[in-house]
Amino acid sequence: MTTVTNWQKSSYSEATGNCVEIRTHGGMIDVRESDNPSEIIRTTRTKFEALILGVKAGEFDHAI
C-alpha cells in the first residue's frame, strides 16, 4: 500500500498562496507550486535532504 501525506507549505509562505508545497508519496518526496498544482516533481528523500541541507547552509542565497 502506498502512503500519501497531505500537502504542506512553509510557515514562511505568503498568505496569498505563492508557495512551494511538499508531501511524501510512497517513500518519495513530491514538490509542487501552489499556483500550478498539476505539475509535480518527484525526488528521493536523499536528494531532497541534500537540497534542504544546502539551503540551510546558505548555498543558494544568491538565488534570492
C-alpha positions as CSV (number, residue, x, y, z in Angstrom):
1,M,0.0,0.0,0.0
2,T,1.3,3.4,-0.9
3,T,1.3,6.1,1.8
4,V,0.5,9.6,0.7
5,T,0.6,12.6,3.1
6,N,-1.2,15.9,2.8
7,W,0.5,18.8,1.0
8,Q,2.4,21.0,3.4
9,K,3.8,24.5,2.9
10,S,6.2,26.6,4.9
11,S,5.0,28.9,7.6
12,Y,7.2,31.5,5.8
13,S,5.0,31.3,2.7
14,E,2.8,34.2,1.6
15,A,-0.9,34.2,2.7
16,T,-1.9,34.7,-1.0
17,G,-0.7,31.1,-1.8
18,N,2.5,31.8,-3.6
19,C,4.4,29.0,-2.2
20,V,6.1,25.6,-2.7
21,E,4.4,22.6,-1.1
22,I,5.8,19.2,-0.3
23,R,4.3,15.8,0.6
24,T,5.6,12.2,0.9
25,H,4.3,9.7,-1.5
26,G,5.4,6.1,-1.5
27,G,8.7,6.7,0.1
28,M,9.4,9.6,-2.3
29,I,9.1,13.4,-1.9
30,D,6.7,15.3,-4.2
31,V,7.2,19.1,-4.7
32,R,4.8,21.5,-6.4
33,E,4.0,25.2,-6.7
34,S,0.6,26.1,-5.1
35,D,-0.4,28.2,-8.1
36,N,0.3,25.3,-10.5
37,P,-0.6,22.2,-8.6
38,S,-0.9,19.9,-11.6
39,E,2.9,19.9,-12.2
40,I,4.7,17.8,-9.6
41,I,8.4,17.0,-9.2
42,R,9.1,13.7,-7.5
43,T,12.5,13.1,-5.9
44,T,14.1,10.8,-3.4
45,R,14.4,11.5,0.3
46,T,18.2,11.5,-0.1
47,K,18.2,14.1,-2.8
48,F,15.6,16.3,-1.0
49,E,17.7,16.1,2.2
50,A,20.8,17.3,0.3
51,L,18.8,20.2,-1.1
52,I,17.5,21.2,2.4
53,L,20.9,21.0,3.9
54,G,22.3,23.2,1.1
55,V,19.6,25.7,1.6
56,K,20.2,25.8,5.4
57,A,23.9,26.2,4.8
58,G,23.3,29.3,2.6
59,E,24.5,27.6,-0.7
60,F,21.5,29.1,-2.6
61,D,21.4,32.5,-1.1
62,H,22.5,34.0,-4.4
63,A,19.2,33.0,-5.9
64,I,17.0,35.2,-3.7
